[in-house]
Amino acid sequence: MKTAITDLFGVKYPILNAGMGRVALPNMVAAVSNAGGLGVLGCGSNPPELTREYIREIRTLTDKPFGGNAPLMLPNGRANAEVMLEEKVHVVNYSMGKGDWIAKAAHEYGGKAIASVTNQHLAQRAQAHGADAVIAAGLEAAGHAGDVTCFVLIRRLAQMLDIPVIAAGGVADGTGLVGALALGASGVSMGTRFWTTQEGPMHQNFKDKAVELDITDTIFSDKYDGVMNRVMKTPAAVRALNGRVNPIAVFFSSFSLARELNIPYLKLFMDVIKSGPKNTYDMMRMSQMLQMHTITLTTGDMQKGMTASGMSVGLVNDVPTIAELMERIVDEAREAYARLNEQMSEDAATSSSSPEAA
């Protein structure tokens, strides 16, 4: 289990939880770090003061390294990255923007910077901007993913980059971990497998549903927030895919969204309008999606709720604790590695005893 990632972050296992906004909360982050991985806080569009509160809470739950994710294009994204730097978080994971300033500031206190990317161009830019590693999200990944499969993307980035690559998309067990390492990755980041744990904040209805689903039970579309996004196939997700945004409903919900983000309503409204017609419409769709996601955390209404989910949901068969899951993944990885070694040894013995070899 010793890889470039375990050395870089000072962790036992090369396993991260995805920095899922509203999902990767302190309890999950600390559990992953305490189990030997790197827990990653999902800052999302949190008000900066809430992000600071979460960071300090995590420090009361673990003395192990942990990180945080900030999508720079979202409201409060840059401010949340700045809070993580002020708090000297071990690893700052950024996405959806240029992070050279993040890498520079993190390195000044001995921290690390990871860029989340979906293609070769973004990965090369991240390396040039000083990122210590990249998380590469393949087509199979939950949420915002690329259009190249993880199997191909990881191998290509491992050939191109001088910094470690962390695989995201399609990994839910130890066999997937070994596969990613064989392709040249130095670790894996898992989202769907970690929110389907006891520490995941999702309503139990959605966790139970995830256990029932197969690998084909997700939807990948730009209809949700303007960017290609993979979500669990629920009635609400199907309706959102085929329907249109209700501007009146979004208008009324935008007041509560402004309060949640702790952004003055007029400022939020003007920022959205200034971004242009397309971005305004995309933000309206995102607001609708956030409303449906809130249901996954509260009432668990399967008819009205929606959540990001990777194809690996079809590999989820139970809802364990994170500690149980981590040990299982490590055991599965060792078994997979031993199985490969045994198979290769048998093949070599067969080859050396064949008439052709003689």
C-alpha positions as CSV (number, residue, x, y, z in Angstrom):
1,M,0.0,0.0,0.0
2,K,3.0,2.3,-0.1
3,T,2.7,4.7,-3.1
4,A,3.6,8.2,-4.1
5,I,0.3,9.4,-2.6
6,T,0.9,7.8,0.8
7,D,4.3,9.4,0.9
8,L,3.0,12.8,-0.3
9,F,0.1,13.0,2.2
10,G,1.6,11.0,5.1
11,V,-1.3,8.5,5.1
12,K,-1.3,4.7,5.5
13,Y,-3.5,3.8,2.5
14,P,-3.7,5.5,-1.0
15,I,-7.5,6.1,-0.6
16,L,-9.4,9.4,-0.5
17,N,-13.0,10.2,-0.2
18,A,-14.3,12.5,-2.8
19,G,-14.8,16.1,-1.5
20,M,-18.6,16.0,-2.0
21,G,-20.3,19.2,-1.2
22,R,-23.0,18.8,1.6
23,V,-22.0,15.1,1.9
24,A,-18.3,14.9,2.9
25,L,-18.9,16.4,6.3
26,P,-16.6,16.3,9.4
27,N,-17.8,13.0,10.6
28,M,-17.0,11.3,7.3
29,V,-13.7,13.1,6.8
30,A,-12.4,12.2,10.2
31,A,-13.5,8.6,9.8
32,V,-11.6,8.2,6.5
33,S,-8.5,9.8,8.0
34,N,-8.7,7.7,11.2
35,A,-9.0,4.6,9.1
36,G,-5.8,5.3,7.3
37,G,-6.9,7.2,4.2
38,L,-7.1,10.9,3.4
39,G,-10.5,12.4,4.4
40,V,-11.5,15.3,2.2
41,L,-14.0,17.9,3.4
42,G,-16.6,19.0,0.7
43,C,-16.8,22.8,1.0
44,G,-19.0,23.2,-2.0
45,S,-20.8,26.6,-1.7
46,N,-20.6,26.7,2.1
47,P,-20.4,30.1,3.7
48,P,-16.7,30.5,4.5
49,E,-17.4,30.7,8.2
50,L,-19.1,27.3,8.1
51,T,-16.1,25.9,6.3
52,R,-13.8,27.2,9.0
53,E,-16.1,25.7,11.7
54,Y,-16.0,22.3,9.9
55,I,-12.2,22.4,9.7
56,R,-11.9,23.0,13.4
57,E,-14.5,20.3,14.1
58,I,-12.5,17.8,12.1
59,R,-9.4,18.6,14.2
60,T,-11.3,17.6,17.3
61,L,-12.1,14.2,15.7
62,T,-8.7,13.2,14.2
63,D,-5.1,14.1,14.5
64,K,-4.4,12.6,11.1
65,P,-3.9,14.5,7.8
66,F,-7.0,15.6,6.0
67,G,-7.9,17.8,3.1
68,G,-10.7,19.9,1.7
69,N,-12.3,20.5,-1.8
70,A,-13.2,23.9,-3.2
71,P,-14.9,24.2,-6.6
72,L,-13.6,27.7,-7.5
73,M,-16.4,28.6,-10.0
74,L,-19.2,28.1,-7.4
75,P,-20.4,30.9,-5.1
76,N,-18.0,31.1,-2.1
77,G,-15.6,28.7,-3.9
78,R,-12.6,31.0,-3.8
79,A,-13.4,32.2,-0.3
80,N,-13.5,28.6,0.9
81,A,-10.1,27.9,-0.6
82,E,-8.7,31.0,1.2
83,V,-10.2,29.7,4.5
84,M,-8.5,26.4,4.1
85,L,-5.1,28.1,3.4
86,E,-5.6,30.3,6.4
87,E,-6.3,27.3,8.6
88,K,-3.3,25.5,7.0
89,V,-5.3,22.4,6.0
90,H,-2.9,19.6,5.0
91,V,-4.2,19.2,1.4
92,V,-6.2,21.7,-0.6
93,N,-8.1,20.1,-3.4
94,Y,-9.5,22.6,-6.0
95,S,-11.5,22.3,-9.2
96,M,-13.2,24.4,-11.8
97,G,-10.5,27.1,-11.9
98,K,-6.9,28.1,-12.0
99,G,-5.1,27.1,-8.8
100,D,-1.5,28.4,-9.0
101,W,-2.1,30.7,-6.1
102,I,-3.5,27.9,-4.0
103,A,-0.4,25.7,-4.7
104,K,1.9,28.6,-3.9
105,A,0.2,29.5,-0.6
106,A,-0.1,25.8,0.5
107,H,3.6,25.1,-0.1
108,E,4.5,28.1,2.0
109,Y,3.2,26.3,5.2
110,G,4.2,22.8,4.0
111,G,0.7,21.9,2.6
112,K,-0.1,20.2,-0.6
113,A,-2.4,21.1,-3.5
114,I,-4.4,18.7,-5.7
115,A,-6.3,19.7,-8.8
116,S,-9.4,17.8,-9.9
117,V,-9.3,17.4,-13.7
118,T,-11.3,15.6,-16.4
119,N,-8.9,15.6,-19.4
120,Q,-5.2,15.8,-20.4
121,H,-5.2,19.6,-21.0
122,L,-6.5,20.4,-17.5
123,A,-4.0,17.9,-16.0
124,Q,-1.1,19.5,-17.8
125,R,-2.2,23.0,-16.7
126,A,-2.5,21.8,-13.1
127,Q,1.1,20.4,-13.2
128,A,2.4,23.7,-14.7
129,H,0.6,25.7,-12.0
130,G,2.3,23.8,-9.2
131,A,-0.2,21.1,-8.2
132,D,1.3,18.2,-6.3
133,A,-1.1,15.7,-7.8
134,V,-4.3,15.5,-9.8
135,I,-7.5,13.7,-9.2
136,A,-8.6,12.5,-12.6
137,A,-12.4,11.9,-13.0
138,G,-13.3,9.4,-15.8
139,L,-16.6,9.0,-17.5
140,E,-17.8,6.6,-14.8
141,A,-17.5,9.1,-12.0
142,A,-20.3,10.7,-10.0
143,G,-21.0,14.4,-10.5
144,H,-19.0,16.4,-13.0
145,A,-16.9,13.9,-15.0
146,G,-15.0,13.8,-18.2
147,D,-15.9,12.0,-21.5
148,V,-13.0,9.6,-21.4
149,T,-13.2,6.4,-19.4
150,C,-11.1,6.1,-16.2
151,F,-9.3,3.0,-17.7
152,V,-7.9,5.1,-20.6
153,L,-7.6,8.5,-18.9
154,I,-5.6,7.3,-15.9
155,R,-3.1,5.4,-18.2
156,R,-2.7,8.4,-20.4
157,L,-2.1,10.8,-17.6
158,A,0.4,8.5,-15.9
159,Q,2.4,8.6,-19.2
160,M,2.2,12.4,-19.5
161,L,2.6,13.8,-16.0
162,D,5.5,14.0,-13.6
163,I,3.2,14.3,-10.6
164,P,1.0,11.5,-9.1
165,V,-2.4,10.7,-10.5
166,I,-5.4,9.7,-8.4
167,A,-8.1,7.7,-10.1
168,A,-11.8,8.7,-9.7
169,G,-14.6,6.9,-11.3
170,G,-15.7,3.3,-11.2
171,V,-13.7,2.3,-8.1
172,A,-15.6,0.8,-5.2
173,D,-13.5,-2.0,-3.8
174,G,-10.0,-3.4,-3.5
175,T,-9.9,-5.0,-6.9
176,G,-10.6,-1.6,-8.4
177,L,-7.8,-0.1,-6.4
178,V,-5.3,-2.7,-7.7
179,G,-6.6,-2.0,-11.2
180,A,-6.0,1.7,-10.8
181,L,-2.5,1.2,-9.4
182,A,-1.7,-1.2,-12.3
183,L,-2.7,1.6,-14.8
184,G,-0.2,4.0,-13.2
185,A,-2.4,5.7,-10.6
186,S,-0.9,6.3,-7.2
187,G,-4.2,6.2,-5.4
188,V,-8.0,6.3,-5.7
189,S,-10.7,8.8,-4.8
190,M,-14.2,7.3,-4.1
191,G,-17.5,9.2,-3.7
192,T,-20.4,6.8,-4.2
193,R,-18.8,4.1,-2.1
194,F,-18.2,6.5,0.8
195,W,-21.6,8.1,0.9
196,T,-23.2,4.6,1.1
197,T,-21.7,4.1,4.5
198,Q,-23.1,4.6,8.0
199,E,-21.2,7.9,8.3
200,G,-22.7,9.2,5.0
201,P,-25.3,11.9,5.7
202,M,-27.7,10.7,3.0
203,H,-31.1,9.6,4.1
204,Q,-31.3,5.8,4.6
205,N,-33.8,5.6,1.7
206,F,-31.1,6.6,-0.7
207,K,-28.5,4.3,0.8
208,D,-30.9,1.4,0.5
209,K,-31.8,2.3,-3.0
210,A,-28.1,2.4,-3.9
211,V,-27.7,-1.2,-2.8
212,E,-30.4,-2.2,-5.2
213,L,-29.1,-0.4,-8.3
214,D,-26.9,-1.7,-11.0
215,I,-24.1,-0.1,-13.0
216,T,-26.5,1.2,-15.6
217,D,-28.8,3.0,-13.2
218,T,-27.3,6.5,-13.5
219,I,-27.9,9.4,-15.9
220,F,-25.1,11.5,-17.5
221,S,-26.3,14.9,-18.8
222,D,-25.6,18.6,-18.9
223,K,-29.3,19.3,-18.3
224,Y,-28.8,19.6,-14.5
225,D,-26.4,22.5,-14.2
226,G,-24.9,23.2,-17.6
227,V,-22.0,20.8,-17.2
228,M,-21.9,17.0,-17.8
229,N,-23.0,15.6,-14.5
230,R,-23.7,11.9,-13.5
231,V,-26.6,11.4,-11.1
232,M,-28.6,8.5,-9.7
233,K,-31.5,7.5,-11.8
234,T,-34.5,8.6,-9.7
235,P,-38.0,9.8,-10.8
236,A,-36.9,13.4,-10.0
237,A,-33.7,13.1,-12.0
238,V,-35.7,11.7,-15.0
239,R,-38.2,14.6,-14.8
240,A,-35.5,17.2,-14.5
241,L,-33.8,15.6,-17.6
242,N,-36.8,15.9,-19.7
243,G,-38.5,19.0,-18.3
244,R,-37.9,22.7,-18.1
245,V,-36.9,24.9,-15.2
246,N,-39.8,26.7,-13.5
247,P,-38.5,30.3,-13.2
248,I,-41.1,31.2,-10.6
249,A,-40.3,28.3,-8.4
250,V,-36.6,29.0,-8.7
251,F,-37.2,32.7,-7.9
252,F,-38.8,31.9,-4.6
253,S,-36.3,29.2,-3.7
254,S,-33.4,31.6,-4.5
255,F,-34.1,33.6,-1.3
256,S,-33.4,30.5,0.9
257,L,-30.4,29.7,-1.3
258,A,-29.0,33.2,-0.6
259,R,-29.5,32.6,3.1
260,E,-27.8,29.2,2.9
261,L,-24.8,30.7,1.1
262,N,-24.8,33.7,3.4
263,I,-24.6,36.0,0.4
264,P,-26.8,39.2,0.2
265,Y,-29.7,38.4,-2.1
266,L,-29.1,41.4,-4.3
267,K,-25.5,40.6,-4.8
268,L,-26.2,37.0,-5.7
269,F,-28.9,38.1,-8.1
270,M,-26.7,40.7,-9.8
271,D,-23.7,38.2,-10.0
272,V,-25.9,35.7,-11.7
273,I,-27.5,38.2,-14.2
274,K,-24.0,39.6,-15.1
275,S,-22.8,36.1,-16.0
276,G,-25.0,36.1,-19.1
277,P,-28.2,34.4,-20.3
278,K,-26.8,30.9,-20.5
279,N,-25.0,30.9,-17.2
280,T,-28.1,32.4,-15.6
281,Y,-30.2,29.5,-16.9
282,D,-27.6,27.0,-15.8
283,M,-27.6,28.6,-12.3
284,M,-31.4,28.2,-12.2
285,R,-31.0,24.6,-13.0
286,M,-28.3,24.2,-10.4
287,S,-30.7,25.8,-7.8
288,Q,-33.4,23.3,-8.7
289,M,-30.9,20.4,-8.4
290,L,-29.7,21.6,-5.0
291,Q,-33.4,21.7,-3.8
292,M,-33.7,18.0,-4.9
293,H,-30.4,17.2,-3.2
294,T,-31.6,18.6,0.1
295,I,-34.4,16.0,0.0
296,T,-31.8,13.2,-0.1
297,L,-30.4,14.6,3.2
298,T,-33.7,15.2,4.9
299,T,-37.0,13.4,4.0
300,G,-35.5,10.8,1.7
301,D,-38.4,11.1,-0.7
302,M,-37.4,8.9,-3.7
303,Q,-39.9,10.6,-5.9
304,K,-38.5,14.1,-5.3
305,G,-34.9,13.7,-4.4
306,M,-31.8,13.5,-6.6
307,T,-28.1,12.9,-5.9
308,A,-24.8,12.5,-7.7
309,S,-23.9,8.8,-8.2
310,G,-21.2,7.0,-10.2
311,M,-21.5,3.9,-12.2
312,S,-19.9,2.1,-9.3
313,V,-23.2,2.3,-7.4
314,G,-23.8,-1.1,-9.1
315,L,-20.8,-2.5,-7.1
316,V,-22.3,-1.3,-3.7
317,N,-23.9,-4.2,-1.8
318,D,-24.1,-3.0,1.8
319,V,-23.8,0.0,4.1
320,P,-20.8,-0.6,6.4
321,T,-19.0,1.8,8.7
322,I,-16.0,3.6,7.0
323,A,-13.6,1.7,9.3
324,E,-15.1,-1.7,8.1
325,L,-15.0,-0.5,4.5
326,M,-11.4,0.6,4.5
327,E,-10.2,-2.7,6.0
328,R,-12.2,-4.6,3.5
329,I,-10.8,-2.7,0.6
330,V,-7.3,-3.3,1.8
331,D,-7.9,-7.0,2.2
332,E,-9.5,-7.2,-1.2
333,A,-6.6,-5.4,-2.8
334,R,-4.1,-7.8,-1.2
335,E,-6.2,-10.8,-2.3
336,A,-6.4,-9.4,-5.9
337,Y,-2.7,-8.8,-6.0
338,A,-2.0,-12.3,-4.7
339,R,-4.4,-13.8,-7.2
340,L,-2.6,-12.0,-10.1
341,N,0.8,-13.1,-8.9
342,E,-0.4,-16.7,-8.6
343,Q,-1.9,-16.6,-12.1
344,M,1.3,-15.1,-13.6
345,S,3.3,-17.8,-11.9
346,E,1.1,-20.5,-13.3
347,D,1.3,-19.0,-16.8
348,A,5.1,-18.8,-16.5
349,A,5.4,-22.4,-15.4
350,T,3.1,-23.6,-18.2
351,S,5.0,-21.6,-20.7
352,S,8.4,-23.0,-19.6
353,S,7.2,-26.6,-19.7
354,S,5.6,-26.4,-23.1
355,P,7.1,-28.1,-26.1
356,E,7.6,-24.8,-27.8
357,A,9.7,-23.6,-24.9
358,A,11.8,-26.8,-24.9
